[in-house]
Structures are given as C-alpha cells and as structure tokens.
Amino acid sequence: MRCPYCRFDDSRVVDSREAEGGTAVRRRRQCTSCRRRFTTFERAEEVPMVLVKRDGSREPFDRAKVISGITKACKNRPVTDEQMLAVTDGVEEALRALGAEITSERVGMETLTRLRELDEVAYLRFASVYKGFQDVEAFEREIRALVKASPPKRRVGGDR
C-alpha cells in the first residue's frame, strides 16, 4: 500500500478491525519509510447482478425498483422506513446468495415472502400488482390463502 504522505510503496499493518457491520476491514498501517500512520478500508467487490425478465431480456438489478415497489405497497400502513429498508436488504441478500443472474420472478417471490411477514395488507397490495389480479375472485383466493397460512390471532382481554 502506497503511503499517502511520502508515496513510498511499502507499509506494514499495525492493527486490523472489523468495520461497517462486518462488511469491511479497517487497517491501521505504518509507512516503512517516513514512519507515519494512515488508515485503509478493505471491502469485497460486489458482483453485479443481472435481472432476467419474463420476456428473456436482461438488465442490471436495480435496488431502487425493489424499494419503490415496497414503498408503494406499504403506503399509509403502520410500517417504518427502517422496516421497509430491512425488507429490501433481506430481498437483496437472498438474491445475491443465488448468484449473478436472477429472474424477475424470484425478485417478486422474495419480496412477497418478506412483505407477508411484515404487513398483510402491504403483501396483498404487492401481490395484486405482481400476480396481475384481474378480478375480485383473485383477491378472494389470495386472502383465503393468507388467512389459512396465518396463525390465529390472540384475543386481548381473556375469554368471552
């Protein structure tokens, strides 16, 4: 590593620590020529993901599109920005684990899975667009499946 002070090409690592929540390594270095210390950060290079759309076309994965869809589904719902970003992070993390090429179908399914756990109304909103509901019966089928899969709600105030 080149020294930022004297431009000498050699330095030694004095200390290494995890940084940025484990996504980077912070290194304190000392130049072997001028003896001054400086800090460097080391991060893994992210592999760009390619989205394969239903029609077979390809485009770079765009996290902003996932955020936009989640934000629209959660509009006027009791969901915080932090919760929406956590859903987005979870979707992106799951997709990165699948490799460099992902399908738009997989993006939608990952998003649906996480929205279902977060807010059922947001889930239905997203599902209606993603699955292309054409009539009320499609909503009814999805609601029945949602109710069937959901654990029973606990009643507040004891037995009645």
Secondary structure, DSSP 8 states (H G I E B T S, - for coil): ---TTT--S-EEEEEEEEEGGGTEEEEEEEETTT--EEEEEEE------EEE-TTS-EEE--HHHHHHHHHHHTTTSS--HHHHHHHHHHHHHHHHHH-SEEEHHHHHHHHHHHHHHH-HHHHHHHHHHHTT--SHHHHHHHHHHHHHHS-----TTS--
